Amino acid sequence: MDTLIKPEQLRDICQHTANTVTKKTAGIVLELGSGPPDQTDVCTVYTTFERGADFSLALTAEPSFFERLCRQIIRQEQVDEQDIEDTAIEYFNVLCGGIAVALYKATKTAARFQIPKFYHGAHRPNDRHEEWALNFQGDWQERSSLSCFAAPEDNQLERGGSDMAKRVMVVDDSRIMKVQLEVLLEDTEY
């Protein structure tokens, strides 16, 4: 895996960021679990990082995790399937934003990631191999797995730094992003 940092360092960043973002955005405490969720009834949110980093992340979780996440974030007891899907995408967007910030702090290279996509069922990219997986268990026993997929050898991006401005302008129509943006930027220099 030819990214900005070693796979184990990226794994540590992802673990810390997942714990922090999940606790701050939804009040859900994640612990490392003993295994991944049962793949027969799961949903997945997926994105690919690029520009200075070439890897993909997939969060595969039991539907109950995404439903609880949705209820906590939008602060409503009654949620529908579209609310759950939208919240899962926005949550993962915030999580990946936190990872991108941590990567910048560690490497001074500004990685970008594509807009996350939601899948009913497990999703594994065909052109990438799994580098590592973090299995989590929520404080209500919901199971999830954050997996990192390395790019094919012939598709690795060159390393390199880039400057990042000290200001951030966000344009988004998501009600969830409005609430979560301050959390994401809270401990950064931006």
N, C-alpha and C positions, 0 to 999 in steps of 0.2 A: 504494500500500500504506500504509494508515493504521495503523501500529503505534506502539509506544512510541518507536522510534528509526528512523532512516533505513534503507532496505533494505541499503545497502552496509555499515553498521555491524552490522546483524544478520548479514549474510553473514560478516563478519570474526569475530564472536562464535562463529558456528556452525563456522567453519573451525578456529579455535583450540580450541574445546571438543571437536570430533571428533578432532583430533590428540591432545589430551591424554588424553581418556577412552579412546581406542583403545589408546594406548601403555600407560597405567597398568593397564587392566583385562585386556588380552590380549597385551601386548608386541608389538603389530603397529604398524609405522611406516607412516603414510599420507603420501603426497606428492600434490600436485595433479597430476592426470592430463590427458592430451590430449583425452579424450572419455569419454562415458558407456559403461557396459557394454552389450553387445549385448542388445537388448530381447527377444530370442527365448527366452533361458534365464536368467531372473532371478527373484529374490524381492524383496518390498518390505515394509518396516515403515513404518506411517503413523500420524500423530496430528495433532490440531488443538489449537492454543493458544487460550486465551480469557481473559477477565477482565483487561482492560488491554492485551491483545494479541489480534489476530485474524489468524492465519495458520496454515497447515498445513505440516508437514514430512514428507517421504517419503525414506527411505533405500532405494534400489534397488541391489541388488548381485548379482554372480554367486554362485550357490550355494556355490562353493568358498570365498568370503570368509566367509559365515555358518558354514560347516562348520569352517573353521579357527578362527574366533572362538570357536565352541562348545568345540572341543577345548582351546583355550588357557584359557578361562575356567573350565570345570569340571574341567580337568586330567585328562581321560580321552582315550585314543586311540580307543576304540570309542564312537561316538555314533550315535543313531538320529535319524530325522526329527523326532520330538517334542522331543528334546533341542535340536536345531538351532533349531526354531521358538521354543521357550521361551527359549533363550539370546538369540536375535535380538531378541525382544520386551523382555527385561530389559536387554540392552545398550542398546537404543534408549531405554528408560525412563531409564536412568542418563544417557545423552547428553542427552536433553531436560531432565532435572533440572539438569544442569550449565548448559544454556542458560538455563533459568529463573533460576538463581542469578546468572548473568552479567547477565541483563536486570535483575534486581533491583539489582545493584550499580551498573549504569549509569543506571537510571531511578528507583529506589526504589519501583517498582510491582511487586507480586507477581502475575505471570502464572501461570496454571494450564494444564495440558494434559490431554487425555483419555487414557485407557489406550490404549497403542499396539496396533494390529492388524497381524497378519501376513497377507500375500497371496502365493500362488504366482503368479508373473508380475508384470508391471508394473502399478502402480496409480496412477491419476491421478484426483483428485476432479473430478466433473462440473461442480460449481458454482464452481470456482476456477480462476484462470489462474496459470501458472508465472511467478513473479517473477524467480527466478534459480536456478542450479544450480551446485554445486561437484562437479567430477569428481575422484575420488581413485583412486590406484593404490597397493595395498598392497606391502609389501616382497617379496612372492612373486608380484607382477604381477596380483593380483586387482583387478578394477575395480569401483568403486561410485560412486554419485552421490547427493548430498544435495540435494534440491530443496525450495524454499520456494514455497508457493502462497498468493497473496493472496486475501482474501475478496472477494466481489462488492461493488461500491460501496454498494449498499443494505443491506449486512449489516455494515458497519464498526462496531466498538465505540468507545465514547467513551474518550478518554484519561483517566487519573486515577490518583492514587496510592493506596496502601493500606499500612497498617502490617503488618509481619510480626513475629511473636514471635521472641525470641532462642533459643527451644528448638524442637527438632524431635522429634516422637514418630513412629516408624515402626511400622506394623503390616503385616506381609507374611509370607506363607508360602513365599516363594521362597528357595531355597538360594543363588541367584546374587545376589540383593539383599543377603543377609547379608554376603557377601564384598565387595561393591562399595560399600556404603553409606559406609564410612569414606573411601574414595577420593573419593567425590562431595563430602563435607562437609569434607574435609581443609583446603582453603584458604579457608573461609568463616568468618564470625563466628558461625555457628550451631552 
